[in-house]
Amino acid sequence: MTAHSPSRPPSRSSRNRRSGSRSRSSSSSSSRGSSPEESGVVDSGDSPGVQSGRGPGLWQKVKTRYPLVDFHALPEYLRDNEYILSHYRADWPLRETILSIFSIHNETLNIWTHLIGFFLFLGLTIYTVWQMPRVEYPTLTRISTFPMFTDLNKLHSEIMACFPPIPPFVPSLFGLQPSIPEVSMPSTNNPQCIVRTIRQDLGRLMAPLMRKPATRWPFFVFLGGIAAMIATSFFPPVYYTFLCHPKWRNFYLTGISMIGVLTVLVSLTPLLQKPKYRPLRALLFFGMGVSGVIPGVHKLFSHRHEPVTLTTTTYEVFMGMFYALGAIFYATRIPERWKPGRFDLAGHSHQIFHVLVVAGAYTHYRAALLYIEWRDTHGCD
């Protein structure tokens, strides 16, 4: 039998080499772990695929390629609220941006307060259309005098007889065969080549646009949407209150529409788009809403004997309070300015602003129903 020599204990030098390599690996791993914080990258913490042991899911892959960043790591054009310090998305592609609706970042509740409000009023609109009573007009009694379907068919035949026949054009297409480009030759007319050619052409078309600075059209749509919502909030009360006084009705509707357009144009000037002029922009829209006091006072005097006047005015006062309070939160950035970083994910001013706007819009909806019921019942006396 072969004798085995006893194993010698490792020397002091080999132990030192192994301990040194372990210390270097641990230091390198710790440095790698601290790099996201030093570079402004934030972990959102919602990675269900990794936590369940099934490997990274789609959102985990998105986070790896497009991590959340801190305020100081944002490009200049994305810096709007210096009191929200973390969990920002920056320069994400459209697909990943849409997927982030279902993830955690500092815009998550902003998105969902928008969506909930949209679906709420979509449902209310459908409900109102189906539940409102159908008003009978005298013109409906003359429906029997309208042309019947057979008469319309005869009219169609007579009209078509006035036009010369159109010659068939399919044989003429064969004359284009010598001019068909190379992309349609037998060697390249398969779907893969056609798709590749289209992608190349689109790439050449979009390349100059991708080098341009970030577009600001979403910001313009945002301001235009606010102005449209405020202006159209005047339409039901003004229209139904002054339904029997067309001059006053047209005067107020035209006036608020012009004020809305001017407010948007002034707000979109390059100077006022800077973050430091945010309170001034809010003040413009606040003044636009306050202008509704004029037709409101007019209504109180002209219809002071109507019981519905006081009820609808109460609704309108609450609507104005909700909108004004929302504008105050939006302009002053309360409460995040009191504790920067504390309200990054939930409870900051923009989210409160959205909730108050939805509350004001619902109050306006309730008032509009009263106006419609009032005019359907009384009409123009």
N, C-alpha and C positions, 0 to 999 in steps of 0.2 A: 504494500500500500504506500501511496505517496504521502509523505509527511508534509503538513501545511505549516508554514512558518507563521508565528503569531504576528498579527498586524500591529505596526508601530503607531503610537499616538501621533497626530499631526504636529508638526513643528510649530514654533511660535510665529515664524515668518509666514507660513501658509495660513494660519489663523488670522493674522493681521491683514493678509491680502483679501480673504473672504469677507471679513468684517468691513474692510474699506469698500469693497464692491457693493455690499448691502447698503452701506450708508449713502454711497453715491446714487444707487437706484432709488432709495427712498427719498433722497433730496430732490432727484429729478422728477419723481412722481408727484411730490408735494408742490414743486414749482409748476408742473403742468396743471395741477388742480387749482392753483391760485391765479392762473393766468386769466380766466374769464372775468374775475372781479377786477383785476388790474386793468383790463382792456375795455371795461364798460359793458361786458356781456352778462346778461342776467338769465338764470334758469327759471323758467316759469313753473316748474315742478309738476306738470301734468303729463306724465309719461306712463300711461297705463300698460303699454306693451312691455316695458322693461320691468315694471313692478310685478307683473304676473308671471315673468319668466318665459314668455313666448317670443322674445326677441323684439327689436324696435319696430313699432308700427309706422304708419304713414306720417303721423304728426311728429313722431320722434325724429324721423329722417328730415322733416322740414325744419325742426329746431336745430338739428346739427348743421344744416347748410345755412339757415337764416335765423340766427339766435336773436333773442331780445337784447336790447342795449339800454344803457343809461342815457340820461339827458345830455351829458357832456360829449357823448359819442355820436350824437345826431348830426346830420348835415344841417347847414344853416337854415334852409328853407322849411325844415320840419320842427324847428324850435319855436314853440308857441307859448307853452306854460312852464315857466321855470320852477314852479312849485311841485310839479309831478316829476319825480326824479328817476324813475326806473320803469322797466317793462314796456319799452317802446319797440315798435316794428319800424325798420328803416330800409327803404329801397328793396322791398320784397316784390317778386313777380306777381302778376294778377292771380294766377291759380293758387299760389300759397296764401295770398292775401284773403281770398274768398274762403279757403279752408280754415283760416284763423278765426272765423266766426265762432267756431266750436272749441276754441282754446282760451287760455287765460292770458290776458295782457291788459294794459291800461285802457284799451278801447272796447273791451268786451261788453261792458254794461252800456256804453254809449250806443253800440250797434243794436243791442237787444231792446233798449228803450225806444229806439227808432222802429224796429220791426214790430214790437208789441203794439205800439201806437198805430202803425199802418194796418195791421190785421184787425185791430179793434174797430177802426173807422171803416174799413172795408166791409166788415160784418154789419156794422150799423147802417151803412149805405144800402146794402142789399136788403136788410130787414125793413128799412124805411120805404124803399121802393115797392116792396110787396105788401106792406101793411097800410100805407096811406090810402085813404078813400079815393075812389075814382070820381072826379067831378064831371057832371054832365053839362056839356055846352050846347047851345041852340044849334050850332053848325052840325052837330052829330045827327040831328034829325033829318038832315038832307043827304044822308049817306046813300039813300036809294037812287039818287040822281047821278051818282058816279058811274063811269063806264064799267060794264061788266067785263069778265075775263075774255069772253069770246070777241067782244068788240075790240079789246086791246090786241088780240091775235090778228084780227083783220087789219087793224091799223099798222101793225108790224109788217105784214105782207105787202101792204101798199107802199110803205116807206122803202122797203128793200127793193121793190120793183123799179124805183127811181134811179138806182145805182147800176152802172154797167157791171157785167160779171167779171170777177177777178180771175185771170188765167192761172193755171196751176204753176207753181214756182219750183216744185221739187226737181224737175228735169234740168232747170237752170243751174242747180247746185253742182251738177257734174262738170260744168265749165270751170269751176274753181279748183279742180283737181291738180292742174299743173302748178298752181300757186300755193299748194299746201306746204307749210314750212317743214323743216327737217324733223321737228319733233313728232310729226305724224308718219314718218317713214316706217316701213315694217320692222326695222331694227330697234326703233325707239317708241313704238306706239303701245307698249304694254303699260299697265297702270302704274307700275313703280317708276318708270321713266317720266311719265306725265306728272306724277306727284312731285318728283324730285325737281323737275323743271319749274313747276309752279312755286315751290318753296324757294328756289334760287331767285326767281323773279320778285317774289314778295320780299325776300331778304334785301335785294338791291333797292327796292322801293322804300323799305322801312329803315334802312341803315342811316340815312341822313336825319330822320326823325329821332332815332335813338340817341344821337349825339347832341340833340338840343337840350336846354335846361328843362327841369321838371315842369310840366304843364300846371297851370293854376285854374283850369276850368272847373274842377270840383269845388274850389272855393267860391267861384262865381255862381255855380248852381246852388251852393249852400245859402249864400246871401239872397239870391233870387227866390229861393223857396221860402225863406223867412218873410220876405216882403210880400210874396203872393199870399201866404197864409194870413198875414195881418190885414192886407187889403181886402181879401175875399171874406174875412170875418165881418166886414161892414155890409156886405151885399145883402144877406137875408134881412137884417133889421131895417136897413134903409129902404130896400125894395118893398117890403110888405108894409112898413109904416107909412110910406108916401106913395103907395100904389095908386091912390086916387088923386095924387098931385104930381103929375109927370115932370113938371119943371123942377121942383125941389128934388125929386128922385134922381133925375138925370144930373142935376148939379152936384149932389153929394157923391154919386157913384163916379162921375168923371173926375171930381176933385181928389178922392182918395186914390184912384188909379194913377193919376198924375203924380201925386205925392209918393206913391210906391215906386214908380219908375225913377223919379229924381233921387230918391233915397238910395236905390241900388247903384245908379250911375255915380253918385258922389262916393259911395262906399268902395267902389271898384277902382277909384283913382290910385295909381301906384303909391302915392305918399301915404294914404290911409290904410294900405294893406299891411303895413308894418305892425308887429305885435304891440308896440307902445301906444298905438292909436286904437287899440281894442275897445277901451271905454268910450271913445268918441263914436265908434261905429254902433255900439250898443245904445248910446244916447240918441242917435239918429232914428233907430228903429223904435225906441221908447217914445220919442216925440211923434212918430208916425201913429203909434197906437193911441196916444193921448188926444190926437186930433178927432177921435171918435166922440169926444165929449160934446162937440158942437151939434151933430145931428141928434145925439141923445137928449140934450136939453131942449132942442126943438120939438122932439117927440113928446116930452113931458108936458109942454105947454099946449101943443096942438091936440093931444089925445088924453088930456088929464082926467077926463070923465070915464075913460075905459078902464075896467078893473085889470085887464091884461097888461096895461102900461106899467104899473108898479112891479108886477111879477117879472116881466121881461127885463125891466131896468135892473132889478136886483141880480138876475142872472148875468147881465152884461157887466155890472160892477164887479162881481166875483171873477168873471172872465178877465177883465182888465187887471185885477189884483194878481191873479195867477201869472199872467204874462209879464207884468211889471216886476214881480218878485223874481221870476226866472231871469229877466234881463239884469237885475241887480246881482244875482249870483254869478251870472256869466261874466259881467264886467269886473266885479271885485275879486273873483276867484276865491271866494269863501266856500269851504273851510280850509282848503289845502294851503293857503298862504299863512295860516296860523301855525300849522305843523307840516312843513314840507316833507314829503315822502310818506306820511302817515296814510294819505288817502289816494295812493297811486292806483290801486285796483278798484276800490269801491268808495263811494261817498263824496267824490270831488264835484266841483261846481257844474261841470258840463252835464253830468248825469242828473243832478238836481234840476238843472235847467230843462232837460228833456221831460222829466216827470211833471214839472209844473206846466209846461206847454201842453202836454196831453190832457192834464186836468182842466186847463183853460179851454181847450178845444171841445172837450166833452160838455162843459158848462154852456158853451156857445151852441152846441147841438141841441141841448134841452131847450134853450131859448128859441131856436129856429123852429122847433116843433110847435111851440105855442103860437108863434107868428102865423104859421101855415094854418093851424086850426082856427085861429081868430079870423083870418081873411076868408077861409072857406065858409065860416058861419055867418059873418056879417057882410062881407063884400064891401062895395062902395055905396054908402047910404046917401 
